Amino acid sequence: MLESTPAHLRKVQEYELQSLKEPTEDQRKAKSKHLNLFHKLPQDNESYGLVHFDFSDGNYHVDMETGAITVFDFDNCMYCWYIYKVKIKC
């Protein structure tokens, strides 16, 4: 599946597969199914674009006096759906 995917989407797929240390075949299939659903989403300016992709506590600073937020460490940036990295903890 990776070979037939456009380069900007292939990077997302590779990232997801690498997030599993030693994926089982079932995990690969589940990731693939998940990614196929994303590929059906629109890629317009409102839902798709450059995403930081590593937004964690160590990659931003909040100025407590002004409330200004400075984000840094952009080496994982990629084009993706804005909603992609949102996770809901149950």
GIFENZI-V784821 format. One record per residue. PHI is phi in whole degrees, 0 to 359 (NA if undefined). Layout:
PHI / PHI
//
This chain:
NA / 298 / 296 / 266 / 262 / 305 / 305 / 293 / 275 / 299 / 298 / 295 / 297 / 297 / 301 / 296 / 292 / 287 / 290 / 262 / 298 / 224 / 294 / 280 / 298 / 296 / 293 / 299 / 296 / 296 / 298 / 298 / 298 / 301 / 293 / 298 / 296 / 297 / 296 / 274 / 286 / 295 / 242 / 268 / 297 / 277 / 234 / 215 / 172 / 288 / 240 / 300 / 71 / 210 / 277 / 231 / 306 / 276 / 242 / 207 / 227 / 250 / 282 / 291 / 276 / 255 / 83 / 293 / 249 / 246 / 257 / 217 / 69 / 263 / 289 / 259 / 304 / 202 / 279 / 196 / 284 / 302 / 281 / 305 / 266 / 285 / 237 / 249 / 265 / 258
//
